[in-house]
Amino acid sequence: MRQLVDNRWFALTDLFLVMMSTAAWMLIPQFGIAFSLMALLPWVLRFLAGYAAFQRTPFDWLIAIFLVTAWCGYWAAYDKSAAWIKVWLIVSAVLLYYALSAQPKQNLSVLSFLSFCLALVLSLYFCLTYNFAESGGRFAIWWTNFRPHLDWPAIHHDDVLGLILISAILAFYWLWHTSKKPLGSVALVMQLFLLFGMGMVALVFVLTLSRGFGLIVVGALGLWVLWRVSTLSGSDVRLRALFPVLVLGYLVVLVAFAYLGPASDLPGSMHNSYGTNSRAELLGRGSYLLMDFAITGAGLASFPGLYSQYILVIPQFYFASSYNLFLDVAIEQGVIAGSIFIILYLGSIFLVSQAIANDPTNELRFMRWLGLFALIITVVHGLFYDYLYNGNGTALLFYPLGMAMAGVKRPKSSEAQVLQQPQILLSKYRVLIGSLLAVIVIFALNPNKIISIWYANLGAVQMSQAELKDFPTSEWATSEVVPRLELAETTLQSALQFEPHNQTANYRLGLISLLRQDFKTAAANLETAYQEAPNHRGIIKSLGYCYVWLGELDRAQALLSRIPEAQNEMSVYIWWWGTQDRPDLSERASLIIPRLAPDSQ
């Protein structure tokens, strides 16, 4: 049994079973669990052989906690069907991470070849599904009209760019490895395949690279400096110790440079009714959702509905994500998961950099450099696009991490793993005990605030599950939904017993009172929430509307002058309140409209 498990083909079989499981969840999710169980067979065989079920890595405990938060995210989600698929894609991502990191050195060229195939498949898919006619140009229109018509969903061009960059960089190891070996009788076929694949990837890269040339220049210059430093680290102990710190510093410079420029660009929607739509604005607004669901997370695949309902206060989807990979993880799975995700990527960058500096002449040096580049691109691009936590891309959440670790942490012999397990367990227990002590200290410092945050978080989850069950409806909610919110209301009231100024609880209790048409109570709650978060767009809009229904038009005007769509929505409310047998509120809506005209501001 041990001879079978130690074979390189066993590791590849493990990888292909995980790939099949992932494909099943994407294409035939009704059979996904069966394929996931098949992907766990190599774990069972390792265990039966007397080994650890999976290859140990430095991040095992963190990934285990991350996986627990993913299932908490499934529990919290308002759309269980979408969350069910996403949680299993996250499980597949974890399985892929362990399958990649466990590959022996002999299989690295195979992994790199699979990365090349991934880049090629993504390029072909993009060319066959993207609507090039929107960009104009004769060739683009001709290609869109005469290419094979496939009823497949298109991938956003910036998401494709991120995935192609990562997979193409990791593919260079196979290209370099292939160039050193004679191809024999398959030389012509292989050369044609390489030319076609590289041409397609290069074409799509040019088509999707819409901006950021300055960032590329700065990035290339920084990488050259890092390479020069690494070549000197072999003979200088101080440089060897500083090299990982220099890499992390370089990453900070890249992020700062990028946010000074591309952060102000429009990420998706070109409408400006709800603000500038910049990434910086999305980051600020998304942080309010992060605070609302800090402990449990808002729920997997929940960002679109939550952002529309509680930030924009509109009954339809607007943004599919926050255009920030790390923020989306934290919002949907909680602060703990978001922190772990950041630690995983920054920690892996540190470990890869350390491996490069400590052993610069190692034969895996080239693979380690490629892994480092891929990780840096994942982090930087992830601050502008959520391409690894949105849709089917979730299955690749830990793909760069697994590939990087495959070039760093070489699988040890199974006997060594068995001997090392007591020391590993001891160090993990120390970290666990230290974390528990830190939590106890934080709780002891301000127990009322922590309890209030918990109840507010729980009440917000209960409210979103009841209120967004059929979202989007493209219609405003009425008092008919109030009975479904009784449990959430009770929980939110409990939050105020421990912290009367809790912003999350006051905002949502104000929304429930608005639905109940108890405008005085709603105003009291919303005013408290506004004092805690004066820039929260959802609170500003809800309080402004509440003042309109109370007839306090001066106070309403002061707030709604910051809400561009208020004038148009009030025009609809004139009709809508008439259908609700509230002519008094319909009249007040008509009175506020002239005050919201641009020339009256």
C-alpha positions in Angstrom: 0.0 0.0 0.0 2.8 2.4 0.9 4.5 1.8 -2.4 1.3 2.7 -4.2 0.9 5.9 -2.2 4.5 7.0 -2.7 4.3 6.7 -6.5 4.2 9.9 -8.5 1.2 8.7 -10.4 -0.8 8.4 -7.2 -0.3 12.1 -6.7 -1.4 12.9 -10.2 -4.4 10.6 -9.8 -5.3 12.6 -6.7 -5.1 15.8 -8.7 -7.3 14.5 -11.6 -10.0 13.3 -9.2 -10.1 16.7 -7.7 -10.3 18.3 -11.2 -13.2 15.9 -12.0 -15.0 16.8 -8.8 -14.6 20.6 -9.5 -15.9 20.2 -13.1 -18.9 18.2 -11.7 -19.9 21.1 -9.4 -19.6 23.5 -12.3 -21.4 21.4 -15.0 -23.6 18.8 -13.2 -24.0 19.9 -9.6 -26.6 17.3 -8.9 -23.8 14.7 -9.0 -21.2 16.9 -7.3 -21.3 15.2 -3.9 -20.5 11.8 -5.5 -17.5 13.2 -7.3 -16.3 15.0 -4.2 -16.4 11.7 -2.3 -14.4 10.1 -5.1 -11.8 13.0 -4.7 -11.4 11.9 -1.1 -10.4 8.4 -1.9 -6.7 9.2 -2.1 -7.0 10.6 1.4 -8.5 7.3 2.6 -5.7 5.3 0.9 -3.0 7.4 2.6 -4.6 6.9 5.9 -4.9 3.1 5.4 -1.2 3.0 4.5 -0.4 4.6 7.9 0.3 8.1 6.6 -1.3 11.4 7.1 -4.5 11.7 5.0 -3.1 14.7 3.2 0.3 16.4 2.7 1.0 18.7 5.6 1.6 22.4 4.9 2.2 25.4 7.1 -1.4 26.6 6.7 -3.4 23.5 7.6 -5.1 25.0 10.7 -5.9 28.3 9.0 -7.4 26.5 6.0 -9.5 24.3 8.4 -10.9 27.3 10.1 -11.5 29.0 6.7 -13.5 25.9 5.7 -15.6 26.1 8.9 -16.4 29.7 8.1 -17.5 28.7 4.6 -20.1 26.4 6.0 -21.2 29.1 8.4 -21.5 31.3 5.3 -23.8 28.7 3.8 -25.9 28.8 7.0 -26.1 32.6 6.9 -26.9 32.9 3.1 -30.3 34.1 2.0 -30.1 32.2 -1.3 -29.4 28.6 -0.2 -29.2 27.2 -3.7 -26.4 29.6 -4.8 -24.7 29.2 -1.5 -24.8 25.4 -1.7 -22.9 25.4 -5.0 -20.4 28.0 -3.7 -19.6 26.2 -0.5 -18.8 23.0 -2.4 -16.6 25.0 -4.9 -14.7 26.3 -1.8 -14.3 22.7 -0.7 -13.0 21.8 -4.1 -10.6 24.7 -3.9 -9.2 23.3 -0.6 -8.9 19.8 -2.2 -7.1 21.4 -5.2 -4.7 23.2 -2.9 -3.7 19.9 -1.1 -3.6 18.0 -4.4 -1.2 20.6 -5.9 1.0 21.1 -2.8 1.5 17.3 -2.5 2.9 16.8 -6.0 6.5 15.6 -6.1 9.2 17.4 -8.0 8.9 15.0 -11.0 5.3 16.2 -11.5 6.0 20.0 -11.6 6.3 20.0 -15.3 2.9 18.3 -15.6 1.4 20.9 -13.3 2.9 23.7 -15.4 1.5 22.0 -18.6 -2.0 21.9 -17.0 -1.6 25.7 -16.3 -0.8 26.2 -19.9 -3.9 24.3 -20.9 -6.0 26.3 -18.5 -4.7 29.6 -20.0 -5.5 28.3 -23.5 -9.0 27.0 -22.6 -9.8 30.4 -21.0 -8.6 32.2 -24.0 -10.7 30.1 -26.4 -13.7 30.4 -24.1 -13.3 34.2 -24.0 -13.0 34.5 -27.8 -16.1 32.4 -28.3 -18.4 34.1 -25.8 -17.4 37.7 -25.2 -19.4 40.4 -27.0 -16.6 42.1 -28.9 -19.1 44.2 -30.9 -19.5 46.5 -27.8 -15.9 47.7 -28.3 -16.5 48.6 -31.9 -14.2 47.9 -34.9 -14.8 46.1 -38.1 -13.0 42.9 -37.1 -14.7 42.8 -33.7 -18.1 43.1 -35.3 -17.3 40.5 -37.9 -16.0 38.0 -35.4 -19.0 38.4 -33.1 -21.4 37.8 -36.0 -19.6 34.9 -37.8 -18.0 32.9 -34.9 -19.8 29.8 -33.6 -22.8 30.8 -31.5 -22.6 29.2 -28.1 -25.2 29.6 -25.4 -22.5 29.9 -22.7 -22.2 32.8 -20.1 -19.4 35.2 -21.0 -16.6 36.0 -18.5 -15.8 39.6 -17.7 -12.6 40.5 -19.6 -10.8 41.7 -16.5 -11.5 38.4 -14.7 -10.1 36.6 -17.7 -7.0 38.8 -17.6 -6.3 37.8 -14.0 -6.7 34.1 -14.6 -4.7 34.1 -17.8 -1.9 36.1 -16.2 -1.6 33.6 -13.3 -1.9 30.4 -15.4 0.4 31.7 -18.2 3.1 32.7 -15.7 3.0 29.2 -14.1 3.1 27.6 -17.5 6.6 29.0 -18.2 8.1 26.3 -16.1 6.8 23.7 -18.6 7.9 25.8 -21.6 11.4 26.1 -20.0 11.5 22.4 -19.1 10.4 21.4 -22.6 13.0 23.5 -24.3 15.8 21.6 -22.6 14.6 18.2 -23.9 14.4 16.8 -27.5 10.8 16.4 -28.6 11.5 13.5 -31.0 8.8 12.4 -33.4 6.2 14.6 -31.9 8.3 17.8 -32.4 6.2 19.2 -35.2 2.9 18.6 -33.4 4.2 20.0 -30.1 5.6 23.1 -31.8 2.3 23.8 -33.6 0.4 23.3 -30.3 2.8 25.7 -28.6 2.5 28.4 -31.3 -1.2 28.2 -31.4 -1.6 28.2 -27.6 0.9 31.0 -27.0 -0.7 33.0 -29.9 -4.2 32.7 -28.4 -3.0 33.6 -24.9 -1.1 36.6 -26.2 -4.1 37.8 -28.2 -6.5 37.6 -25.3 -4.0 39.3 -23.1 -3.8 42.2 -25.5 -7.6 42.3 -25.9 -8.2 42.4 -22.1 -5.4 44.7 -21.1 -7.4 47.9 -21.1 -5.2 49.9 -18.7 -2.5 49.8 -16.1 0.6 50.1 -18.3 2.2 52.3 -15.7 1.6 49.6 -13.1 3.2 47.0 -15.4 6.3 49.2 -15.8 6.7 49.7 -12.1 6.1 46.0 -11.5 8.7 44.9 -14.0 11.3 47.3 -12.6 10.6 46.1 -9.0 10.9 42.5 -10.0 14.3 43.2 -11.7 15.5 44.8 -8.5 14.3 41.9 -6.4 16.0 39.4 -8.8 19.3 41.3 -8.4 18.9 41.3 -4.6 18.2 37.5 -4.6 21.4 36.8 -6.6 23.4 38.5 -3.9 21.6 36.9 -1.0 23.5 33.6 -1.3 26.7 35.3 -0.1 25.2 37.9 2.2 23.4 36.7 5.3 21.7 40.0 6.0 20.3 40.2 2.5 19.0 36.7 2.9 17.1 37.6 6.0 15.8 40.9 4.5 14.7 39.5 1.1 11.2 38.4 2.2 10.6 41.8 3.8 11.7 43.5 0.7 9.2 41.5 -1.4 6.4 42.4 1.0 7.5 46.0 0.8 7.5 45.8 -3.0 3.9 44.5 -2.8 2.8 47.4 -0.7 4.3 49.9 -3.2 2.5 48.1 -6.1 -0.8 48.3 -4.2 -0.4 52.0 -3.3 0.6 52.9 -6.9 -2.4 51.0 -8.3 -4.9 52.6 -5.9 -3.6 56.1 -6.7 -4.6 55.5 -10.3 -7.0 52.6 -11.3 -8.9 52.8 -8.0 -10.9 55.8 -9.4 -11.9 53.9 -12.6 -15.4 52.7 -13.0 -15.3 48.9 -12.4 -18.5 47.9 -14.1 -21.7 49.9 -14.3 -21.5 53.2 -16.1 -24.5 54.7 -14.3 -23.9 57.4 -11.8 -27.3 57.5 -10.1 -25.9 55.8 -7.0 -22.5 57.4 -6.7 -19.2 57.5 -8.5 -19.0 53.6 -8.6 -15.3 53.8 -8.0 -13.5 51.0 -6.2 -12.6 53.3 -3.4 -16.3 54.1 -2.9 -17.2 50.4 -3.1 -14.6 49.7 -0.5 -16.0 52.2 1.9 -19.6 51.1 1.4 -18.7 47.4 1.6 -17.0 48.0 4.9 -20.4 48.8 6.5 -21.6 45.3 5.4 -18.4 43.9 6.9 -19.2 45.5 10.3 -22.8 44.3 10.1 -21.8 40.6 9.7 -18.4 40.7 11.3 -18.8 37.4 13.2 -20.7 35.0 11.0 -20.3 36.6 7.7 -23.2 37.8 5.5 -23.5 34.4 3.7 -22.1 32.9 0.6 -23.2 34.6 -2.7 -25.0 37.2 -0.6 -23.2 40.4 -1.6 -25.4 41.4 -4.6 -28.6 41.4 -2.7 -27.2 42.9 0.5 -25.5 45.8 -1.3 -28.7 46.6 -3.2 -31.1 46.2 -0.3 -29.1 47.8 2.6 -26.6 50.2 0.9 -28.4 51.4 -2.2 -31.9 50.6 -1.0 -33.1 49.5 -4.4 -35.1 46.3 -5.3 -32.8 45.0 -8.0 -29.2 43.9 -8.4 -26.6 46.5 -9.1 -23.1 45.0 -8.5 -22.3 41.3 -8.4 -19.3 41.8 -6.1 -17.3 44.6 -4.4 -14.6 44.2 -7.0 -12.2 43.3 -4.2 -11.4 39.7 -3.6 -10.3 40.1 0.0 -13.3 42.3 1.0 -15.8 39.9 -0.6 -14.3 37.0 1.4 -14.5 39.0 4.6 -18.1 40.1 4.0 -19.5 36.7 3.1 -17.5 34.6 5.6 -16.7 37.1 8.4 -13.7 39.0 9.7 -11.9 35.8 10.8 -12.1 34.3 7.3 -11.1 37.5 5.7 -8.0 37.8 8.0 -7.1 34.2 7.4 -7.3 34.7 3.6 -5.0 37.7 3.8 -2.6 35.7 6.0 -2.6 32.8 3.6 -1.5 34.8 0.6 1.0 37.1 2.4 2.3 34.2 4.4 2.9 32.2 1.2 4.7 35.2 -0.4 6.9 35.3 2.6 7.7 31.6 2.5 8.4 31.5 -1.2 10.6 34.6 -0.9 12.4 32.9 2.0 13.0 29.7 0.0 14.4 31.7 -2.9 16.8 33.6 -0.7 17.9 30.7 1.4 18.6 28.4 -1.5 19.2 30.5 -4.6 21.0 27.7 -6.5 18.2 25.1 -6.1 16.9 23.5 -9.2 13.4 24.6 -8.2 14.5 28.2 -8.2 12.7 29.0 -11.4 9.5 27.5 -10.3 9.7 29.4 -7.0 10.1 32.7 -8.9 7.1 31.9 -11.1 5.1 31.0 -8.0 6.1 34.3 -6.4 5.1 36.3 -9.5 1.7 34.5 -9.6 1.1 35.2 -5.9 1.9 38.9 -6.3 -0.4 39.2 -9.3 -3.2 37.4 -7.4 -3.0 39.9 -4.5 -2.7 43.1 -6.6 -5.3 42.1 -9.2 -7.5 40.8 -6.4 -7.7 44.3 -5.0 -9.5 45.4 -8.1 -11.4 42.3 -9.3 -13.1 39.4 -7.5 -12.2 36.8 -10.1 -11.3 34.0 -7.6 -14.4 34.2 -5.4 -17.2 34.8 -7.8 -19.0 32.1 -9.8 -17.1 29.1 -11.0 -13.8 31.0 -10.4 -14.3 30.1 -6.7 -12.9 26.7 -7.4 -9.5 28.3 -8.2 -9.4 30.3 -4.9 -6.3 28.5 -3.7 -4.8 27.5 -7.1 -1.9 30.1 -7.0 -1.3 29.1 -3.4 -1.1 25.4 -4.1 1.2 25.9 -7.1 3.5 28.1 -5.1 3.7 25.6 -2.2 4.4 22.8 -4.6 7.6 24.5 -5.5 8.5 25.4 -1.9 7.5 22.6 0.5 8.7 19.4 -1.0 6.8 16.4 0.2 8.8 14.6 2.8 8.9 10.8 3.2 5.9 9.4 4.9 8.0 8.0 7.7 9.3 11.5 8.4 5.8 12.9 8.4 4.8 10.3 11.0 7.8 11.2 13.2 7.1 14.9 12.9 3.4 14.8 13.8 3.9 15.2 17.6 6.0 18.3 17.2 3.5 19.7 14.6 0.6 19.0 17.0 2.4 20.7 19.9 3.1 23.9 17.9 -0.5 24.0 16.7 -1.9 23.6 20.2 0.3 26.5 21.3 -1.1 28.7 18.6 -4.7 27.6 19.4 -4.3 28.2 23.1 -2.8 31.6 22.4 -5.7 32.5 20.1 -8.2 31.4 22.7 -6.5 33.5 25.4 -6.6 36.6 23.1 -10.3 36.1 22.5 -11.0 35.8 26.2 -9.1 39.0 26.9 -11.0 40.9 24.2 -14.3 39.7 25.5 -13.4 40.6 29.1 -12.4 44.2 28.2 -15.9 45.0 26.9 -18.4 42.1 27.1 -21.5 44.2 26.5 -20.2 45.5 23.2 -19.2 42.0 22.0 -22.6 40.5 23.0 -24.4 43.4 21.2 -22.3 42.8 18.1 -23.3 39.2 18.2 -27.0 39.8 18.5 -26.9 42.5 15.8 -25.0 40.2 13.5 -27.5 37.4 14.2 -30.5 39.7 13.7 -29.1 41.0 10.4 -28.7 37.4 9.2 -32.3 36.6 10.2 -33.6 39.7 8.5 -31.7 39.2 5.2 -32.9 35.6 5.1 -36.5 36.7 5.5 -36.5 39.9 3.5 -34.3 38.7 0.6 -35.8 35.3 0.1 -37.1 36.1 -3.4 -34.7 39.0 -4.2 -34.7 40.7 -6.6 -38.4 41.5 -7.0 -38.0 44.9 -8.7 -40.7 46.1 -6.3 -40.6 47.8 -3.0 -41.5 45.7 0.0 -44.8 46.4 1.9 -46.0 45.7 5.4 -46.9 42.2 4.3 -43.3 41.1 5.0 -43.3 42.4 8.6 -44.6 39.1 10.2 -41.6 37.3 8.7 -39.3 39.7 10.4 -40.5 39.2 14.0 -37.6 36.9 14.9 -35.1 39.3 13.5 -36.7 42.2 15.3 -36.5 40.4 18.7 -32.9 39.6 18.2 -32.0 43.1 17.2 -33.8 44.5 20.2 -31.6 42.2 22.3 -28.6 43.9 20.8 -29.8 47.3 21.9 -30.2 46.0 25.5 -26.4 45.6 25.7 -25.4 48.6 23.4 -28.2 51.1 22.7 -26.1 52.9 20.0 -25.4 49.7 17.9 -25.5 51.0 14.3 -26.5 47.7 12.7 -29.4 47.0 15.1 -30.7 50.6 15.0 -30.6 50.7 11.2 -32.4 47.5 10.7 -35.0 48.2 13.4 -35.6 51.5 11.6 -36.2 49.7 8.3 -38.7 47.3 10.0 -40.6 50.3 11.5 -40.6 51.9 8.0 -42.3 48.7 6.6 -44.7 48.9 9.5 -45.4 52.6 8.6 -44.5 53.5 12.2 -42.4 56.5 11.0 -41.7 58.1 14.4 -40.2 54.9 15.8 -38.3 54.5 12.6 -36.9 58.0 12.8 -35.7 57.5 16.3 -33.8 54.3 15.3 -32.4 55.7 12.1 -31.2 59.0 13.8 -29.2 56.9 16.2 -27.8 54.9 13.4 -27.0 58.1 11.5 -25.0 59.4 14.4 -22.9 56.3 14.4 -22.4 56.2 10.6 -23.1 59.6 9.0 -21.8 58.5 5.6 -23.8 55.2 5.4 -25.7 55.7 2.1 -28.5 53.3 3.1 -29.1 55.1 6.5 -29.0 58.5 4.8 -31.6 57.5 2.2 -33.9 55.7 4.6 -33.8 58.5 7.2 -34.4 61.1 4.4 -37.5 59.1 3.2 -38.7 58.7 6.7 -38.6 62.5 7.2 -40.6 62.9 4.0 -43.4 60.6 5.3 -43.3 62.6 8.6 -43.7 65.8 6.7 -40.4 67.2 7.9 -39.4 68.4 4.4 -36.5 70.6 5.4 -34.7 67.8 7.2 -35.5 65.4 4.3 -34.1 67.8 1.7 -30.8 68.1 3.7 -30.3 64.4 3.5 -31.8 63.5 0.1 -29.7 66.1 -1.7 -27.0 63.5 -1.3 -29.1 60.8 -3.0 -29.3 61.5 -6.8 -32.1 59.0 -7.5 -34.4 60.3 -4.8 -36.3 62.7 -7.1 -37.2 60.0 -9.6 -38.2 57.6 -6.9 -40.4 60.1 -5.3 -42.2 60.5 -8.6 -42.9 56.8 -8.5 -44.0 57.0 -4.8 -46.7 59.5 -5.7 -48.4 56.7 -7.6 -47.3 53.9 -5.3 -48.7 55.4 -2.1 -52.0 55.9 -3.9 -52.2 52.2 -4.6 -51.5 51.6 -0.8 -54.5 53.9 0.2 -52.1 56.6 1.6 -53.0 59.8 -0.2 -51.3 61.8 2.5 -48.0 60.2 1.9 -48.5 60.5 -1.9 -49.0 64.3 -1.4 -45.8 64.6 0.7 -43.8 62.8 -2.0 -45.1 65.4 -4.5 -44.1 68.2 -2.2 -40.5 67.1 -1.9 -39.8 66.7 -5.6 -39.3 70.4 -6.4 -36.9 70.7 -3.5 -34.8 67.9 -4.9 -34.4 69.5 -8.3 -30.7 70.3 -9.1 -31.4 74.0 -9.4 -32.9 74.1 -5.9 -29.9 72.6 -4.2 
